[in-house]
Amino acid sequence: MAVGIVGYGAYLPRLRITKKEYQQAWGNCAAGIKEKTVMDFDEDALTMGVEAAKEALKCGINPEKIGIICWASTNPPYQEKMVSGAAAVMLGLREDVIAIEHGQSIRAGSEALLTAWAFLSAGSGRNALVIAADAPRACPRESIEHGLGAGGVAYILGTENLIAEIDGFNSFVSEMLGERFRPAGDNNLRDIGVRAFTFASYNQLVTRALQSLMEKLGRKPSDYNYLVIQEIDGRSAKSVAKKLGFDEEQLAPGLLYEQTGDTGASSALLSLAAVLDQSKPGEKILLAAYGSGAGSMAVSLTVTGAPLKEGRNTVKKQLDENITYLGYAQYLQVKRYI
């Protein structure tokens, strides 16, 4: 039984801050951004995720037909309280929905996608909703904070009228102490500040996941039209893609970091949404997710139907329209740093 994507939607906040604001405030910008997305005062991971899910539901699926909801975020609005239940009520899902929550890693969004896929593949329902929304935080005095953005994305999975079929996946984990982490009880991310160490971990695990999945499926880079790699900065994804033999044309449609920053658990799936917005039936997509600490996942998809583009609030549209730019002092206020 084929299981895949039947609908999807994204949400990017309208507020932005530019690289120039960081340079003026701190004398530099440690992230490879041009600008990044910023949640407003009245936004959080839950509200962003629900907005993305409303867009996904425009595919025509009745919310009461959704039997599974998988939620993912590293920064939910509560440290202990079910968020998936709140999302289910806000979206009109039925009370007996199977609700699952993923966190602790920015790989969580892709984990949620595969969890939903596994339930449907096992015959547990006909439709599942996956929501990933995030806005990572760090101390504004730390360089890691410069690249942290915000966004949400949602996917509806099913067995009929597919936009894209999931036709393969794998996962790898390791132990990398000192990489990006957040201790219990702390709201801010930390790392040891050694980029070479972070890139070595990212490069090793993402490369392994992608190579192993292509070997498993008997495919090579030229068999794929698009490569989506979770972006933790402005360079690492490009470096891995080049090393594996993918070209810029395959990678470029999914590169969002320069305009959004690191959107955490929603990052890889937001990039996938941007690719689906321009995909055509018969094209193939290879996706890699990464979580510091460390773990990687690779997912292969084949586009089987034309995504609904008419009237949709595409990723590109949200990136380019209705933007409000913040000064650095305004940014600190909106983020509640001051």
N, C-alpha and C positions, 0 to 999 in steps of 0.2 A: 504493500500500500504506500503510495507516494504521499509524503507529508511536506508541506512547505508554507510559504508566505502567501496569504490571500489579501492582505491589506497592511498598510503601514502609514505612519505619520511622524512628524518631527516638530519640536518646539524649541526655538532659540529666542532668548530674551532680546528685547529691542534695545536695551541699554548696552553701551560699549565704552571701553577705554582704550586709547591708542598707545602705541609704543612711545610716542613723543612725550606723553604725560609722565611715564615712568622715567624717561631720560631727564626731564626737567626737574622731577622731584628727587631722584636718587643719583643722577649723573650717568646712569646707564640703564639698560633693560636687559636682564639676563636671559630672557626668553626670545625665541625666534618668531615673534608675532609681529603683525602689523597693527592688529587690534584684537580685543577679545570680548566675549559676551559676559554680561554681568546681570545677576538676578536683581530685580527691584525689591523695595522694602516688603511688599506684600507677596513675594514669590518664595517658594522653596521647592525641594525636589518633588514633593507630592503634587503641587499645583502644576509644575512643568510637565510631569509625567502624565497627568490627567489631560492636559491640553493636547499633548501628542497623541494620546489614546483616542480622543474625540476625532482627531484628523484621521486616524487609522480606521475608525468605525464608519467613515464615509464610503468604505468599500461595499456597504450594504448589509453587513452581518448584524443580526439582531443581538443586542447585548445579552439577552436572556438565553441565547444559544451558546454562549461561552461557558465552558465547564471548568476551565483552568485559568488562573491568573498567576503569573510569575513576575515578581517585583525585584528590581535591582538598584542599589544605590550604596555608596560609601558614606553619604551624608544625608540620611533621612531626617525629617523634622523631629523625630523622637529617638532617643537612644534605646528605650524599651517601650514599644507599643506597636501593634501590627499596623503597617502602612498599607499593605495590600487590601486589607479589609475596608479601610477608608476609601481607597481608590475604587473598589468594587461597588460600594454604595454610591459614590459620586457619579459613576458611569452607568448605573442601572443594571449591574450584573445580579444574578440570582443569589440567594443566601447560601445555597449548598455548593457554591463554587469551591474547587480545590485551590487553596491559596498557599503560595510558596514564596519565601523571601530570600534574596541573596545579597551579601555584602562583604565587607572586609577586604575587598580587592577590586581594582578597576577592571578586572576581567569579569566582574559579576554580571554585566549585561549579556555577554556571550554565554555565560553559564546558564542564565535564565532562559535564553533562546533554546539551548540544547535540552534543558529540563522539560520545557514545553513540548519540544519535538519528541522526546522520549515517551512522554505520557500519551501523546496522540498516536505514536507508532505502536504502542502497546494496546491500543484500542480504548483508552480511557477518555472518551469524548470525541467530539467532531471539530471543536474550535478551542483555541487557547489564546490568551492575551499576554503578551510580554511587554513590560514597561521598564525602561532604564532611564533614570534621571539623576543628575548629579551636579554638584558645585563644590569641588574640593577647596579646602581652606588651608592657609598657612600664615604664619606671622608676617606682617608686611615688611618687617626688617630683614626677612630671609629671601634670598634670590629665588628660591623655589616658588614663591608666591606670585612672581611676575607673570607666569604663564598659565595660571589656573583660571579656567572659564566656567561656563554653566550651560546646560542644555538638557533636553529630554527627547526620547524617541520611543515609539511603540510599534509592535508588530502583532498582527493577528495571524495565527497559524491555523491551517486546516488541511483537509484531504481532497477538497473539490475547488475548482476554479482557481488554480494556483497561479500566482505571478511568478514565483520562483520556487523550485524544488530543492530541498537540502539533500544532496546526494553523497555526502561523506564528511567525516570530522575526526579529529583526534585531540589529545590533550597531553601536556607534559608539565611536571612540577619539579622543583628543586629547592634548595635552601640557600638564600643569598642574604646574609646578615648585613645590615647597614644601609641597604637600599631604602628607598622611600617607605616610610612607615608612620603610624600614628598610635602612640601608646593608649591604653585604656584610660578614659577620663580626660583625654586631651582633645581639643577641637582642631588643633593645627598639625599639619603634616610636618615631618622632619626627614632629613637624609644626612649622610655624612659629607655631602658636598663634593664628592669625587665623581665627575661625570664619566670618566673612563671606566670606572667600576660599574656604574649603572648601564652604560652602553654595552659592556661586555656581557652582562647578564641578559639584557634585552636581545642582543644580537644572537647569542647562543640559543636561547629558548625559542625565539620567533623563527629563526632559520630552521631549527630542528623540526618544529611543528609543520612548517610549510613544506619542507623537503619530504618529510615522512608521509604526509597526506598525498602529495603528488605521486610518490612511489606506490603507495597503497592503491591509488586509483589508476595507475599506469599512465599518468599525464606528465606534461612538461610545461614550462612557463608559456610557451607559444600557444598552448591549448586554451588559455584563459584570455578573455577580453579585458578583464579588470582585476586588479589586485588592491585589496583594502587591508591596510596594516594600522593597528592602533598607534596613534601618534602621542608620544610622551614629550616630544620636543619638535623642533622644526627640521631636524636632520636625520634622525635615526631610521625612520621608516624608509627614506630615500636610499640610505646606505645599504640596508638589508635587501631592498628590492633590486638594486644594481648588482649586488653580490650574487643573487640567485638567478640573474639573467632576465629580469623583467625590465621593460623600457618605461620611459616617462609617460608615454601615452596610456599605458595600462594603469599606472599609479595615480596620475594627476586628478581624475574625476573624484577620487575619494579623499584628497588632501584638504582638510578643513582647518588645521591647527593655526595657520597664519591669521585666520579671521575669527576663530572662536577660542583659541587657547586649548588647554587640556580639559576636556569635559568629563573626565573620570570614567565612571562605569557606563556612561552613554556614548563614549567616544567612538569605538569601533562600529557600533550599530548606527550612529548618526552618519558616519562615512558611508556605510552600506546603503542607507536611505538616499544619500546624494547620488550614489551610483545607480540605484534602481530608478531614480527620477529620469535618467537618460538611457536606460538599457532597452534592448530589443529582444524579442523572442529568439531563443537559440544561443544567446550569448552566455558565457560562463564567468562566474565571479569566484575568486578565492579570497577568503577573509582570514586574518590572523589577529587574535586578541592577546593582550599581555597584562599581567598583574605583577607588580613588584613584590619581591620576597622569596620565591618567584614562580610564576607559572605562565604557560602559553596554551592557546587553543587555535586550531585551524578548522575552518568550515568551508566546504565547497558547495556552490549553488549553481543551478542551471535555470536561466530565465525561460519560463514556459508560456507566459502570456504578457500582453502589453499592459504595463502599469497604468492605472487611471490618472491621467494628467490634467484633464479638463477641470478647471476650477480649484485645483489642489494648491495648498500652501507649501510649495516645494522648499527644499533646503536652500537652494540658490535664491529664491524669492525672499526668504527670511534673512539671508545673509546680506542682501543688497538693498532692501526697502525698509522704510519706517524706522530708521535708526536714530537714536538719541545718544549723543556723545557726552561723557562725563569728564569734568576736570578731576585731578587726582584727589583734591580735598572732598569733592562730592562722592567720589568712589569710596573713600574711607568711611564716609557717613552711611552710604547705602549698604556697605558690607558690615556695618556696625563695629568697625575697628575703633572708631571714636564716637 
